Amino acid sequence: MQTQSAHPTSHYNFILAGGGAAGLSLAVQLASSPLKDRSILIIDRDRKQANDRTWCFWARTPTLFDSIAYRVWERVEFVAPGFQRVYDLPPYHYQMIRGIDFYNYARQVLSQFSNIHFLQAGVESVEDGPDAARVTAGGEVYTADWVFNSLYLAGQVRPNPARHHSLLQHFRGWEIETEQDAFDPKLPRMFDFRTPQHGEMRFVYILPFNPRRALVEFTLFSANLLTDAEYDQALRDYLQSVLGLQSYRVLEVENGVIPMTDQPFARRAGQRVLNIGTRGGRVKPSSGYAFLRIQRDSAAILQSLLAHGHPFHLPESPARYRLYDSILLQILYRHGELSQRIFTALFRRNSIQRIFRFLDEEAPLPENALLMATLPTWPFVRALLKLKLLHRI
């Protein structure tokens, strides 16, 4: 794939420090807008030529990347001990985008523009300024009217344990192929709690591709990572004990760690720098979902540039949803053993559409109250008292 090389000390309208989901999504958004003629530099140390991750999300409106969806489903399944249900999603759908397809598509779109350049280099620094921001990468300096920084390292944000929760969503997935039909390709399993909990939130997630091939992912919401052997053993136990699979072949392995914290992430990093993606707090604290939030953020940044001439006029999450996130994180952090009971009640007593509206932060307050009334009361009251009256984590 052709990419244009950057010229040292060049000035650009926009520099994207990081060429992952957030950086490339914003670049495609800009290239699809009235700002498509503006000069853009995208800097990343990785060439993005590997299928290093997948993104799944529900949506009811189109995105710029629908054409590359690897799979789209109209139903999902929830399973827990003593409870199982299949949900029809319309007007939503649930879709999966593979990392390699996303990277290739974004580069294909962007390589059509002579004003958009790629630079493979590590970003050494991002410095703000009154008239332009400076980015040092590969030993060279580049300036821009606006810099969008999506580079995130776990150690860069250190939540204060006395004030904020800090959990991890971590997972290992095996894409497997079986000798006999084992999966319904039209029915992904969003949650399967039939795996030992060990005092934490642990579940298995299945994305079926055909009757004999699926991505089976063991996922945890907890403070500490497991060893490779522990992830692998949990997957083997689930495949054998729950699905009854004795013979299968592992085609690919996927690993991931996503921060789940109510620690505020700074959006504006100066007069000319905006943080985006995980660095800009676009990961939903209580669920770990980010892809659709990144798409909405990219659209909001574009609208701010068009309407105000700067990228900082952006909507904030309603305060009540930030409180809901903190309450659930408090429960998961202190009483992870309750997660199976809470999520089972959530899915047993609510439509999937109501759940999605809640997680998307779109439901009005009366609907929030209706959903909350379906959940076990005391864990949430106790968490709220600790947070607001005792100011304890």
LINLIN-V366406 format. One record per residue. RES is the residue in three letters. PSI is psi in degrees with one decimal (999 if undefined). OMEGA is omega in whole degrees, -180 to 180 (999 if undefined). Layout:
res = <RES RES>
psi = <PSI PSI>
omega = <OMEGA OMEGA>
This chain:
res = <MET GLN THR GLN SER ALA HIS PRO THR SER HIS TYR ASN PHE ILE LEU ALA GLY GLY GLY ALA ALA GLY LEU SER LEU ALA VAL GLN LEU ALA SER SER PRO LEU LYS ASP ARG SER ILE LEU ILE ILE ASP ARG ASP ARG LYS GLN ALA ASN ASP ARG THR TRP CYS PHE TRP ALA ARG THR PRO THR LEU PHE ASP SER ILE ALA TYR ARG VAL TRP GLU ARG VAL GLU PHE VAL ALA PRO GLY PHE GLN ARG VAL TYR ASP LEU PRO PRO TYR HIS TYR GLN MET ILE ARG GLY ILE ASP PHE TYR ASN TYR ALA ARG GLN VAL LEU SER GLN PHE SER ASN ILE HIS PHE LEU GLN ALA GLY VAL GLU SER VAL GLU ASP GLY PRO ASP ALA ALA ARG VAL THR ALA GLY GLY GLU VAL TYR THR ALA ASP TRP VAL PHE ASN SER LEU TYR LEU ALA GLY GLN VAL ARG PRO ASN PRO ALA ARG HIS HIS SER LEU LEU GLN HIS PHE ARG GLY TRP GLU ILE GLU THR GLU GLN ASP ALA PHE ASP PRO LYS LEU PRO ARG MET PHE ASP PHE ARG THR PRO GLN HIS GLY GLU MET ARG PHE VAL TYR ILE LEU PRO PHE ASN PRO ARG ARG ALA LEU VAL GLU PHE THR LEU PHE SER ALA ASN LEU LEU THR ASP ALA GLU TYR ASP GLN ALA LEU ARG ASP TYR LEU GLN SER VAL LEU GLY LEU GLN SER TYR ARG VAL LEU GLU VAL GLU ASN GLY VAL ILE PRO MET THR ASP GLN PRO PHE ALA ARG ARG ALA GLY GLN ARG VAL LEU ASN ILE GLY THR ARG GLY GLY ARG VAL LYS PRO SER SER GLY TYR ALA PHE LEU ARG ILE GLN ARG ASP SER ALA ALA ILE LEU GLN SER LEU LEU ALA HIS GLY HIS PRO PHE HIS LEU PRO GLU SER PRO ALA ARG TYR ARG LEU TYR ASP SER ILE LEU LEU GLN ILE LEU TYR ARG HIS GLY GLU LEU SER GLN ARG ILE PHE THR ALA LEU PHE ARG ARG ASN SER ILE GLN ARG ILE PHE ARG PHE LEU ASP GLU GLU ALA PRO LEU PRO GLU ASN ALA LEU LEU MET ALA THR LEU PRO THR TRP PRO PHE VAL ARG ALA LEU LEU LYS LEU LYS LEU LEU HIS ARG ILE>
psi = <133.2 135.7 146.4 140.6 148.9 155.4 125.6 142.8 10.7 151.3 137.3 157.4 -42.8 135.5 131.1 107.7 95.2 126.3 43.6 -147.5 -47.6 -46.9 -47.2 -34.5 -43.9 -39.1 -43.7 -38.2 -45.2 -40.2 -15.7 17.5 177.8 -10.7 15.2 -18.0 -3.4 148.7 135.3 135.7 127.2 120.8 128.3 142.8 -18.7 141.0 -8.2 55.2 10.4 151.3 77.3 -5.4 167.5 151.6 132.2 145.9 157.1 150.5 155.5 -0.9 156.6 153.6 171.3 -8.0 15.7 -30.2 -17.3 12.5 127.9 -38.4 148.0 130.2 148.1 -2.9 156.0 164.3 143.6 133.9 134.3 162.7 120.1 3.0 133.8 136.9 144.9 134.9 130.8 129.0 -30.1 138.2 3.5 167.2 161.4 128.2 158.9 133.6 127.1 143.8 -46.0 -36.2 -39.0 -49.2 -46.1 -41.8 -45.0 -43.8 -35.1 -44.3 -47.5 -28.8 -9.3 -9.3 122.5 -15.7 0.9 123.8 149.4 142.2 120.8 103.6 157.4 137.9 120.8 -31.5 153.5 120.4 132.6 161.9 162.4 -31.8 -22.0 154.6 153.1 134.2 125.6 124.7 132.5 28.6 1.6 158.1 133.5 144.6 158.0 154.7 -40.9 136.2 133.3 113.6 115.4 8.9 120.6 126.9 137.0 -36.2 -10.8 -27.9 115.1 97.0 142.9 111.8 -15.6 -14.5 -24.0 150.2 147.8 103.4 172.5 138.3 112.4 148.6 157.8 131.7 139.4 125.9 116.3 157.9 129.3 163.2 -26.2 161.1 130.0 -10.3 150.5 108.7 -11.9 5.5 93.9 152.6 107.4 -41.0 134.3 107.2 9.6 57.2 144.4 133.6 -34.1 39.2 11.8 173.7 112.1 134.3 167.5 144.9 128.7 125.5 106.1 136.2 -34.7 178.3 -17.8 7.9 134.0 157.2 118.8 119.2 127.0 121.2 142.0 145.4 103.9 175.5 -22.6 145.9 161.8 171.9 161.2 -40.8 -35.2 -41.8 -46.8 -40.4 -39.1 -40.3 -44.0 -44.0 -42.4 -47.0 -38.7 -49.1 -35.7 -48.2 -12.7 27.5 119.8 -26.0 123.9 164.6 131.0 116.5 -42.9 157.1 134.8 134.3 153.5 152.9 122.2 128.8 138.0 99.5 148.7 11.2 125.8 136.3 129.0 126.3 -53.2 120.9 27.8 -170.1 -21.8 9.6 130.6 130.6 137.5 173.7 -149.2 -40.3 -30.2 14.2 27.6 -4.2 128.3 118.7 -36.7 -3.2 -24.1 -4.0 140.3 -30.0 -49.8 -33.8 -35.7 -40.6 -43.1 -36.8 -41.0 -41.9 -38.2 -37.9 -44.8 -46.1 -36.7 -42.4 -42.1 -41.6 -30.8 -9.5 6.2 165.2 12.8 -5.3 83.1 145.6 150.1 154.4 138.4 143.3 -35.1 -32.4 -32.2 -36.5 -43.6 -43.0 -45.6 -39.2 -46.3 -39.4 -37.7 -43.2 -46.0 -34.8 -43.8 -28.1 57.9 -23.7 -15.0 -8.2 -41.1 -44.2 -43.1 -46.9 -32.7 -42.5 -40.9 -47.6 -23.4 -34.9 5.1 151.6 155.5 -31.1 -40.1 -40.3 -44.9 -41.7 -38.2 -47.8 -28.2 -1.4 36.5 -14.9 142.1 166.8 -44.1 -37.6 -34.3 -44.0 -40.1 -41.7 -44.8 -33.2 -15.2 -5.5 157.7 129.2 -50.2 -41.7 -36.2 -38.3 -45.2 -43.4 -41.1 -42.0 -42.7 -39.9 -44.2 -31.8 -45.0 -13.9 46.3 149.4 999>
omega = <-177 172 179 178 180 179 -179 179 178 175 -179 171 -179 168 176 178 -175 -178 175 -176 -176 -178 -179 177 179 179 179 177 179 -179 180 -171 174 179 -174 180 180 -179 -175 173 179 -175 175 -180 -176 178 178 180 -180 175 -169 -179 170 175 174 -179 172 -180 174 175 -177 170 179 -174 -179 -176 -178 177 -180 174 174 -178 179 177 172 -178 173 -180 173 177 179 -179 176 179 174 -176 171 -170 -173 13 177 165 -180 -175 -178 174 178 -178 -176 178 179 -179 -178 -179 -180 180 177 179 -172 -178 177 -175 -180 -179 180 -175 176 175 176 -179 174 177 -177 178 172 -177 180 176 -177 -177 -180 174 -178 176 176 -178 -180 179 -180 -178 177 179 -179 172 -179 176 178 -171 178 -177 -175 171 -174 -177 -177 179 -178 -179 175 -175 178 -175 -174 177 178 176 177 164 -177 -171 167 179 173 167 -173 174 -177 179 179 177 -177 -173 171 -174 180 -173 173 179 -177 179 167 -176 -180 175 -178 -174 179 176 -179 173 -180 179 177 -173 -176 174 -177 179 172 -175 -177 -178 -179 169 180 -170 175 -171 177 166 -176 -177 -172 177 174 172 177 -178 -179 175 -177 -179 178 178 179 -179 -179 -178 -178 -171 -176 -179 178 -178 178 -176 178 180 178 -177 -180 178 179 177 177 175 -177 179 174 -175 173 171 179 174 -180 175 -177 -177 180 -180 -173 -174 176 174 -179 178 179 180 180 176 -177 174 177 -172 -173 -179 -178 179 -176 -167 -178 176 177 179 179 178 178 178 180 177 178 -179 177 178 -178 -173 -171 180 176 -175 -168 -179 -171 179 175 175 176 -175 -177 179 174 176 178 178 -178 -180 -180 177 177 179 -179 -177 -175 -175 -179 -180 180 -171 -180 179 -177 -178 176 177 180 -176 178 -168 -179 172 179 179 178 179 -180 179 179 -178 176 179 -179 -175 177 -176 179 178 173 -178 178 179 -179 -178 180 -174 176 -170 -168 179 -179 177 179 179 179 179 180 -176 -170 -178 -178 -179 -180 178 999>
